[in-house]
C-alpha cells in the first residue's frame, strides 16, 4: 500500500494559515503529558460558565492568565482562587516557531505569548462561533491540535454567519490566525471520536492549545 500523500499547507483566509502535521508524534506526546500536569493544579481543569450560567462543554485550564467569560485575571476566581501557572519558556518558544513557520522569521521573532488556553473536548463537546477579543493586543493566535480530528469553522470578523470555511484539523496540525483574520469568528461544531493515532499520547478526545498575547502586562 502506498504511503498517504502529505496534506498541503493552506491559506484559509488572509492571515489564517493551516500547517498540517506540524507537530511530530514525540512533540504531541510531550504536550499531552504537560497538559496532564497543568490540569492537576494549582488551578484545576474546569468547564467555564458563561454569564447565562450555562457551563461550556469543553474543559479548560489556563497558563499565564486565567480566562473566564469574558475576561482575564492572574487568579482563577471561578476555580478555587489560586494563581495560574506561568507559560513555560519552552511553550513560548514553540509559539514563536509556529508563527515563524506560518508567516515568516521576523514575525516569529517578535511573537511573545503570555497566555495559553488548553481546551479538552470529549466526543460531545462543541465550541460555538466566537471571537477571541478579550486581549488588548492584535498579535496572532497560535492553535495546536492533538487527538481526535475536528471540524474547525473559520469565519469572518463581522458576523457569526457565512461566509465561513470548514477546515479539518487533525492531530499535530497548526493553525495560526492574525492580521485581517485576527478577530474572525470561529468555532468547533464537531469532533470525530476514534480518529486519533494512539501514539499521540491521548487515548480519546481532542486537546486544543492556543497561545495568545494578551497585552495585559502588569495588570491583575
N, C-alpha and C positions, 0 to 999 in steps of 0.2 A: 504494500500500500504506500502510495506516495505521501510525503510529508505535506501538511497543510501549508498553503502559501501564507506569508506574513500579511497581516492586515495593514493597510496603508494608513499613514498619518492623514488626518483630515482637519481642514478648517471648517468648522460648523457655522461660524458667523465671524464678523470682523472682530478679532481679538479673542475668539474662542477656539481653542485648538485641542484636538484629541490626539494623544500619542499612545497607540496600542502597545501592550506588553512592555511597558516602560520599567516595571519592577520585575526582576527575576524571582524565582521561587524562594531563594535564600533571603532576599530582601523582604518578600512578603511574610515569610515566617518570622523574621526579626520584628517586623511591625506588629504582627498578631501577638507575639509574646509581650512586647512592650505595652500594647493596649490592655492586655490582661492585667499587667501590673498597675497601670494607671487606673483601671476600673476598681481595683481593690482599695483605693484611697490615697490620700486622706479624704477626698471627695468621691463618693460612690457614683457609679453609673446610675442614671435615673431617667425616667420619662418626664421631660419638662411639661409643665402645664401652661396652656395658653390663657390669656386673660379671660376667656369664656369659662375657664375651669376644666376644660377637656384636656386629658393627657395625650401627648403626642404618641404615635405608635412606635416610634424609634426610641431606643435607649441611648443616652448621650453622657459623655464625660468630657471635660474641658481641661486644657492646659493654658497657662499664661494669664488668660482672662476667662472668667466663668460667664457663659452666655445663658440667659433665660429670656423668654419672650417679654419684651424686645429690648434688652439692654445688656451691657457688660458690667461686671464688678470683679474685684480681686478675690472676694469670698463667695462661697456657694450659699447664698442666703436662702435658697429654696431646697437645699440638700445638706443640712447639718451645720452650715455656717463656717466651715473650715476654709482656709486659704487654699486656692488651687495650686497644683504643682507648676513649676515653670516649664516653658518649652525647652527641651534639651537641645544643646548645640548641634548634635548630630542630626536632629529632625529639622532644625532651621537650615542646616547645610543641604539637606535633601530637598527642601523647598527652593533654595537658591539654584540647585542643579536642575530642578523641574522647570523653573521659569527660563533658565538659560536654554534648555533643550526645546521648550515650546516656542520661545521667542528668539532671543539672542544672548550672547555672553554678557553684554553690558546690562541688559535687563536683569539677568540673574545675579550679577554682582551687586546691584542696587537693592535687591529684594531682601527685606529684613522682617520675616514673620514673627509676631509676638503673641499669637493665639493659635490654638489648634482645637478644633471640634471633632470628636470621634463619635460617629453615629453607628450603632449596631441595628441592622434590620433583620427581623425574623421573616418567615415566609409571608406573613400577612401585613408587614409594615409598609407604609407608604409615606411619601412626603408631598404635600400639596404645593402648588405653584407659589413661589415667594421670591423676594429679592433679599440679598444679603446687604442690608443698608444701615445696620447699627454702627458700622465702622465710620471713623472720621478721616479715612484715607481712601484713595481710589486705586491702591496697588492691587495687582491681580489676586484672585483666589486660586489656590492650588488644591485640586481634588484627586485623591488616590483611592482606588477601589481594590478590595481584596475579598475573595469568597465568591458567592453566587453572583451570576450575571443579573443586571437590572436594565430596565428601560429608563434612560435619563432624558427627560423632556426639557429641551433648552429653547427658551422663547426670546422675547424682545424686551426692551426696557420700559415699554409703555403700557402693556396690558398682559393679564394672565392668559388671555385667549390667543388664538392664531394671529400671526404666523409663529409656529414653533417647529423644531426638528426633534424627532425621537431618535436618540443615539443609544446603541447597545454598548454598555460598559461591562467589560469582563475583568476577571481577577488580574491585577497587575497594570491595569490601564491608568494613564494620567490624563486628566482634563484640566486645562488652565483657561480661566476667562478673566479678561481685563480690557482696558481701553474702552471702546464703544460698547462692549458687551459686559463690562464690569457689573452693572446693575440690572442685567437682564433677569426676567423671571425664569425660574427653573424648578423642577421637581422630579420625583421618582414615583410614577404611577404603578410600577410592577416590579417584583423581584421573582426570579425563576429558580425555585429550590432545586437542589441537587445538581447544579451546573458547575460547581467549583472543582478544581483539581485538589484532591485531598492533601497533596504535598504543599499547598499554600499555607497550611497550619490551621485552617479553620474548617471544622467538620460540617458546619451548617451555618446559614445566614450570610450576611454581607456586612463588611466593615467599610465605612467611608471616612477617610481622614481628610479634613480640609484645613489648610494653613491660610492664615489671614494676617494682614497688617491693620491693627485697629486705629492707630493714630491717637491712642489714649494714654501715652506715656506720662507717668507722674500723677495720674488720676486714680481714685479709689476704684 
